[in-house]
Amino acid sequence: MDLAAYLQRRRRLVDEALKRWIPSEDAFPFQVHKAMHYSLFAGGKRLRPILALAASDAVGGLIRDVLPLACSFELIHTYSLIHDDLPSMDNDDLRRGKPTSHRVFGEALAILAGDALLTEAFHLAARPDLMKGVSPRRRIQALWHLARAAGSLGMVGGQTVDILTQGKRVDAATLEYIHTRKTGALISASVAAGAILGGATARQYRSLQGYGEKLGLAFQITDDLLDEEGEETKLGKAVGKDQSKGKATYPGLYGIPESRRQAEGLITEALHHLQSFDRRANPLRQIAGFILKRTH
């Protein structure tokens, strides 16, 4: 399959759904809605919703049954980026090649835009007029994955430890805790939720959950490597900032060659979890390879 064409089609599908389901940027109070749209449509990869859709495809699910919750993952991801960029957090000036939200709208509106995107994620996931083909039990189970991955036991927890350990030497267990939660949790949850909404059996669910966990950690390790070796024009953000801020990273603890080896090992493990799936899981297989080779 042509992965680039597949990703482009799925990005377009997600973007169209987001524009259809979230409040218009002209809706009152328009300032906060403009700030929400500014960050949400700044050109992201849409990896998390695409993974949810691909996981559903792998078990024979329907797009209409997973697309709303898939979009919820993107809303939460975007909110986290807005807040991560704030002066009280990472104090970044660029995101996806554009000035960060607080540089354009000010800190107060950036915080409120992030808050609104987070809340809108759950509003969208709970809409009674959507995902009518999914049983209430499966909807709640998928929503549980979304909420847990976003909170203090997931992304927020990982970000907390990331901040508290800045400038300090961390051990391997702490570094893995940060990465599996700050980034990995939402990626893993998107795969698990897509599997659930697609009607996965218990065995399929466990396999896809294992795939998502390995993929999530590999993604953050490659992110660490890109911060060391990537190009700012391709990444759309400053490079070398992790080291300058004393952040805990895999290259900082293990070095670049060993970090790359670990990322490759995790991708191999992720693919192993897909052995029992047919060609419908090929997008998941190719996305795993893309994670290792990505330049942004």
Secondary structure, 3 states (H helix, E strand, C coil): CCHHHHHHHHHHHHHHHHHHHCCCCCCCCHHHHHHHHHHHCCCCCCHHHHHHHHHHHHCCCCHHHHHHHHHHHHHHHHHHHHHHCCCCCCCCCEECCEECHHHHHCHHHHHHHHHHHHHHHHHHHCCCCCCCCCCHHHHHHHHHHHHHHHCCCCHHHHHHHHHHCCCCCCCHHHHHHHHHHHCHHHHHHHHHHHHHHCCCCHHHHHHHHHHHHHHHHHHHHHHHHHHHHCCHHHHCCCCCHHHHCCCCCHHHHHCHHHHHHHHHHHHHHHHHCCCCCCHHHHHHHHHHHHHHHCCC
